[in-house]
Amino acid sequence: MIIRRYLVKQVISTSLVVIALLTLIMMGGRLIKYFGVAAQGRLDAGILFSIIGYRLPEFLTLILPLGFFIGLMLVFGRLYVDHEMAVLNGSGVSRHQLARLLVPMTLVFLIAQAGLMLWAAPWGIRQFEALTTSQAVRTGFDLVRPKEFISSGPYTIYAGDLSEDRKNLKDIFFYQRAQKEGKPDVMILAQEATRIEIPNDAANVVDLVQGRRYEIYPGTPQYTQAEFESYRLRLESNEEVEFASTDVEALPTSQLWKNRQDPVVASELGWRVFVPFAILIALILAVALSEVSPRQGRYLKLFPALMIFASLIVALMAVKTRISKQEMGIWAYPLILIAYAIAGALFSRKQKLGPKIKKQIQRVRS
């Protein structure tokens, strides 16, 4: 049908533009945060875009329903403003019939949302945690770059040269701030250093050759100095760098199903199963809330409608928290969705219900 192809094309193109814009805004802020972490030497800059890629499915689980709803609101609003809806109504095509024409496309969005929530997002979180956990133990000499000062936690390190296997360093400068008050800072200068690999030890161990070790007390002229031919230095992993999450959000859906008796697992499982149906609620609400007069403009009801749809997502999040605390059962998810579907149906019938209610009020007064 020509009308269906026209609507589907308009909704998909508009929704994809909105989704792309929202993704750019949200991921851009996250990318800036990771750039800051990398600038501090706590993260390898080479994996930044890999991290963003792994986090993308997780962000899309919230962006996709919101972008689809905004796309529907903009398209239906334009139909009213450009008098296209009046022409369609005059031809015997109501807005409810238009909504039915969009059901197949909506189901495609629903399947995409379900795929994101059931498989893609958990997989991305697992890959993200694996990548960032490997970076969490990258401290000290793991992050050294030739002729650059690198800070990692309490350490500052400089190497004039570095071998390709990162095991041999030359012209070493090492500075360690004191962890406790009254303890001295440590500064070490050495001509060469060789990294030592110790099995089952996450710390960095290096053997320094021909150098000096200073103990400095900040704020005072007091210090001690010692020369050495060989000195073994051990750098513990930086405990401040914490990326890995212990949440059940990273667990595969099959594993959640096996442990569904646990309330936290049940809340996450219900979230993944029922939230995709918010796509259908988006269609119902958009059809009901997008009606405007040509003089009002199609953006008049966009913000209030957006707040209503956002309240659905917030309500589902609140239910998730309550279920994890055993204050509610998993039945609360479909209850919220049904309540919003009924509200959308009532909004869509306001033209018919409004005059009837007004007449009843007038009869009661008379």
SEGUPA-970459 format. One record per residue (C-alpha): z, y, x; residue in one letter. Coordinates in steps of 0.1 Angstrom, whole numbers, plus 5000, padded with zeros to 4 digits. Layout:
((Z, Y, X), A);
...
This chain:
((5000, 5000, 5000), M);
((4991, 5034, 5013), I);
((5024, 5050, 5003), I);
((5044, 5023, 5021), R);
((5023, 5027, 5053), R);
((5028, 5064, 5052), Y);
((5065, 5063, 5047), L);
((5071, 5036, 5073), V);
((5051, 5055, 5098), K);
((5070, 5087, 5091), Q);
((5105, 5070, 5092), V);
((5098, 5050, 5123), I);
((5084, 5079, 5143), S);
((5112, 5103, 5132), T);
((5139, 5077, 5138), S);
((5127, 5068, 5172), L);
((5126, 5104, 5183), V);
((5162, 5109, 5170), V);
((5174, 5077, 5187), I);
((5157, 5087, 5220), A);
((5173, 5122, 5218), L);
((5208, 5108, 5210), L);
((5205, 5082, 5238), T);
((5194, 5109, 5263), L);
((5224, 5130, 5254), I);
((5250, 5102, 5255), M);
((5236, 5084, 5285), M);
((5231, 5117, 5304), G);
((5268, 5125, 5301), G);
((5277, 5090, 5313), R);
((5252, 5093, 5342), L);
((5268, 5125, 5354), I);
((5302, 5108, 5354), K);
((5289, 5080, 5376), Y);
((5271, 5105, 5399), F);
((5306, 5121, 5404), G);
((5321, 5087, 5413), V);
((5292, 5080, 5437), A);
((5296, 5114, 5453), A);
((5332, 5105, 5461), Q);
((5321, 5074, 5479), G);
((5336, 5050, 5454), R);
((5303, 5037, 5441), L);
((5270, 5028, 5456), D);
((5244, 5053, 5444), A);
((5217, 5026, 5444), G);
((5232, 5009, 5414), I);
((5236, 5039, 5391), L);
((5205, 5032, 5371), F);
((5213, 4995, 5369), S);
((5247, 5005, 5354), I);
((5230, 5028, 5329), I);
((5206, 5000, 5319), G);
((5234, 4975, 5313), Y);
((5254, 5000, 5292), R);
((5224, 5010, 5271), L);
((5226, 4982, 5245), P);
((5263, 4990, 5239), E);
((5255, 5026, 5232), F);
((5225, 5017, 5210), L);
((5248, 4997, 5187), T);
((5261, 5031, 5174), L);
((5230, 5052, 5180), I);
((5206, 5030, 5161), L);
((5222, 5032, 5127), P);
((5229, 5069, 5131), L);
((5193, 5076, 5143), G);
((5179, 5056, 5115), F);
((5200, 5074, 5089), F);
((5190, 5108, 5103), I);
((5153, 5098, 5103), G);
((5155, 5088, 5066), L);
((5172, 5121, 5057), M);
((5146, 5141, 5075), L);
((5117, 5122, 5060), V);
((5130, 5123, 5024), F);
((5140, 5159, 5028), G);
((5105, 5168, 5039), R);
((5091, 5150, 5009), L);
((5111, 5172, 4986), Y);
((5104, 5205, 5005), V);
((5067, 5199, 5007), D);
((5065, 5190, 4970), H);
((5053, 5155, 4979), E);
((5082, 5139, 4960), M);
((5072, 5159, 4929), A);
((5036, 5146, 4932), V);
((5049, 5110, 4936), L);
((5072, 5113, 4906), N);
((5044, 5127, 4886), G);
((5023, 5097, 4895), S);
((5050, 5074, 4882), G);
((5067, 5066, 4916), V);
((5104, 5073, 4917), S);
((5125, 5077, 4948), R);
((5141, 5043, 4940), H);
((5107, 5027, 4942), Q);
((5101, 5044, 4975), L);
((5134, 5030, 4987), A);
((5123, 4995, 4977), R);
((5091, 5000, 4997), L);
((5112, 5007, 5028), L);
((5133, 4976, 5024), V);
((5112, 4954, 5047), P);
((5112, 4980, 5075), M);
((5150, 4984, 5070), T);
((5154, 4947, 5074), L);
((5136, 4949, 5108), V);
((5160, 4976, 5119), F);
((5189, 4954, 5106), L);
((5177, 4925, 5127), I);
((5173, 4947, 5157), A);
((5209, 4960, 5152), Q);
((5222, 4924, 5148), A);
((5204, 4914, 5180), G);
((5220, 4942, 5199), L);
((5255, 4935, 5186), M);
((5255, 4897, 5187), L);
((5237, 4892, 5221), W);
((5224, 4922, 5240), A);
((5255, 4944, 5240), A);
((5280, 4916, 5251), P);
((5255, 4905, 5278), W);
((5251, 4941, 5290), G);
((5289, 4946, 5292), I);
((5293, 4913, 5312), R);
((5266, 4924, 5336), Q);
((5281, 4958, 5339), F);
((5315, 4944, 5347), E);
((5301, 4920, 5372), A);
((5283, 4948, 5390), L);
((5311, 4973, 5389), T);
((5337, 4947, 5399), T);
((5317, 4940, 5430), S);
((5318, 4977, 5437), Q);
((5355, 4979, 5431), A);
((5362, 4960, 5463), V);
((5338, 4981, 5483), R);
((5362, 5003, 5502), T);
((5363, 5016, 5536), G);
((5337, 5003, 5559), F);
((5317, 4987, 5530), D);
((5306, 5023, 5521), L);
((5299, 5036, 5556), V);
((5267, 5054, 5562), R);
((5256, 5066, 5597), P);
((5266, 5101, 5605), K);
((5283, 5108, 5572), E);
((5320, 5112, 5563), F);
((5329, 5088, 5535), I);
((5361, 5091, 5515), S);
((5375, 5060, 5497), S);
((5410, 5064, 5482), G);
((5433, 5074, 5511), P);
((5407, 5067, 5538), Y);
((5381, 5089, 5554), T);
((5357, 5072, 5577), I);
((5328, 5083, 5600), Y);
((5304, 5062, 5621), A);
((5278, 5076, 5645), G);
((5257, 5044, 5642), D);
((5256, 5013, 5622), L);
((5238, 4980, 5627), S);
((5215, 4966, 5600), E);
((5240, 4938, 5591), D);
((5268, 4964, 5588), R);
((5290, 4945, 5612), K);
((5288, 4967, 5643), N);
((5297, 5004, 5643), L);
((5298, 5030, 5670), K);
((5316, 5063, 5675), D);
((5343, 5056, 5649), I);
((5365, 5082, 5633), F);
((5391, 5069, 5609), F);
((5417, 5090, 5590), Y);
((5443, 5076, 5565), Q);
((5466, 5097, 5544), R);
((5502, 5087, 5541), A);
((5510, 5069, 5509), Q);
((5547, 5079, 5509), K);
((5564, 5112, 5516), E);
((5578, 5114, 5551), G);
((5554, 5089, 5565), K);
((5528, 5100, 5591), P);
((5490, 5103, 5585), D);
((5470, 5080, 5609), V);
((5439, 5091, 5628), M);
((5419, 5067, 5650), I);
((5390, 5074, 5673), L);
((5371, 5044, 5688), A);
((5339, 5038, 5707), Q);
((5329, 5006, 5688), E);
((5341, 4985, 5659), A);
((5332, 4950, 5648), T);
((5338, 4937, 5613), R);
((5357, 4904, 5609), I);
((5351, 4883, 5579), E);
((5382, 4864, 5566), I);
((5376, 4838, 5538), P);
((5393, 4846, 5505), N);
((5404, 4880, 5517), D);
((5390, 4911, 5499), A);
((5403, 4935, 5525), A);
((5382, 4950, 5553), N);
((5392, 4939, 5587), V);
((5376, 4954, 5619), V);
((5383, 4951, 5656), D);
((5382, 4985, 5673), L);
((5374, 4988, 5710), V);
((5384, 5016, 5735), Q);
((5400, 5043, 5715), G);
((5431, 5063, 5706), R);
((5455, 5062, 5677), R);
((5474, 5092, 5665), Y);
((5503, 5095, 5640), E);
((5504, 5130, 5625), I);
((5531, 5146, 5604), Y);
((5514, 5172, 5582), P);
((5531, 5206, 5583), G);
((5548, 5200, 5616), T);
((5537, 5200, 5653), P);
((5551, 5165, 5657), Q);
((5527, 5136, 5665), Y);
((5524, 5105, 5686), T);
((5495, 5092, 5706), Q);
((5485, 5057, 5719), A);
((5455, 5044, 5737), E);
((5441, 5009, 5732), F);
((5415, 4986, 5745), E);
((5414, 4965, 5713), S);
((5430, 4972, 5680), Y);
((5427, 4953, 5647), R);
((5425, 4975, 5616), L);
((5430, 4962, 5581), R);
((5419, 4982, 5550), L);
((5432, 4970, 5516), E);
((5410, 4973, 5485), S);
((5412, 5006, 5467), N);
((5434, 5000, 5437), E);
((5424, 5033, 5422), E);
((5389, 5020, 5415), V);
((5391, 5001, 5382), E);
((5359, 4994, 5363), F);
((5364, 4958, 5349), A);
((5375, 4955, 5313), S);
((5395, 4927, 5298), T);
((5384, 4934, 5263), D);
((5368, 4907, 5241), V);
((5338, 4930, 5238), E);
((5322, 4912, 5267), A);
((5327, 4877, 5254), L);
((5296, 4858, 5240), P);
((5295, 4856, 5202), T);
((5297, 4817, 5204), S);
((5330, 4820, 5223), Q);
((5344, 4845, 5198), L);
((5336, 4820, 5170), W);
((5355, 4792, 5188), K);
((5386, 4814, 5191), N);
((5383, 4833, 5158), R);
((5419, 4825, 5148), Q);
((5431, 4851, 5173), D);
((5433, 4885, 5155), P);
((5417, 4905, 5183), V);
((5388, 4881, 5185), V);
((5385, 4880, 5147), A);
((5382, 4918, 5147), S);
((5355, 4918, 5173), E);
((5336, 4890, 5156), L);
((5337, 4908, 5122), G);
((5326, 4940, 5138), W);
((5295, 4922, 5153), R);
((5286, 4904, 5120), V);
((5291, 4931, 5094), F);
((5283, 4964, 5112), V);
((5245, 4957, 5112), P);
((5246, 4959, 5074), F);
((5254, 4996, 5078), A);
((5216, 4999, 5082), I);
((5212, 4990, 5045), L);
((5239, 5014, 5036), I);
((5220, 5041, 5055), A);
((5190, 5035, 5032), L);
((5211, 5037, 5001), I);
((5229, 5069, 5011), L);
((5198, 5086, 5025), A);
((5179, 5081, 4992), V);
((5209, 5094, 4972), A);
((5218, 5124, 4995), L);
((5185, 5137, 5006), S);
((5174, 5154, 4974), E);
((5169, 5192, 4979), V);
((5149, 5219, 4962), S);
((5120, 5234, 4981), P);
((5138, 5267, 4985), R);
((5169, 5251, 5001), Q);
((5151, 5234, 5030), G);
((5154, 5198, 5041), R);
((5183, 5205, 5065), Y);
((5207, 5218, 5039), L);
((5223, 5184, 5031), K);
((5217, 5168, 5065), L);
((5251, 5178, 5079), F);
((5272, 5168, 5049), P);
((5253, 5135, 5046), A);
((5258, 5129, 5083), L);
((5295, 5133, 5079), M);
((5296, 5108, 5050), I);
((5277, 5082, 5071), F);
((5298, 5089, 5101), A);
((5329, 5083, 5080), S);
((5315, 5048, 5073), L);
((5314, 5041, 5111), I);
((5349, 5056, 5115), V);
((5362, 5035, 5087), A);
((5348, 5003, 5102), L);
((5363, 5012, 5135), M);
((5397, 5018, 5118), A);
((5394, 4984, 5101), V);
((5387, 4968, 5135), K);
((5419, 4982, 5149), T);
((5439, 4972, 5119), R);
((5426, 4936, 5120), I);
((5434, 4933, 5157), S);
((5470, 4943, 5148), K);
((5471, 4917, 5119), Q);
((5475, 4945, 5094), E);
((5443, 4935, 5075), M);
((5420, 4905, 5072), G);
((5383, 4902, 5081), I);
((5375, 4907, 5044), W);
((5381, 4945, 5049), A);
((5347, 4948, 5066), Y);
((5325, 4938, 5036), P);
((5349, 4957, 5013), L);
((5342, 4990, 5031), I);
((5304, 4983, 5031), L);
((5305, 4975, 4993), I);
((5325, 5007, 4986), A);
((5300, 5029, 5004), Y);
((5271, 5011, 4987), A);
((5286, 5017, 4953), I);
((5292, 5054, 4962), A);
((5256, 5057, 4973), G);
((5245, 5041, 4940), A);
((5266, 5066, 4921), L);
((5252, 5095, 4941), F);
((5217, 5084, 4933), S);
((5224, 5083, 4896), R);
((5240, 5118, 4895), K);
((5209, 5133, 4877), Q);
((5214, 5109, 4848), K);
((5251, 5108, 4848), L);
((5256, 5146, 4852), G);
((5242, 5157, 4818), P);
((5259, 5128, 4800), K);
((5293, 5137, 4815), I);
((5287, 5174, 4807), K);
((5279, 5165, 4770), K);
((5310, 5143, 4768), Q);
((5332, 5172, 4782), I);
((5317, 5196, 4756), Q);
((5324, 5172, 4728), R);
((5360, 5168, 4738), V);
((5364, 5206, 4740), R);
((5348, 5210, 4706), S);
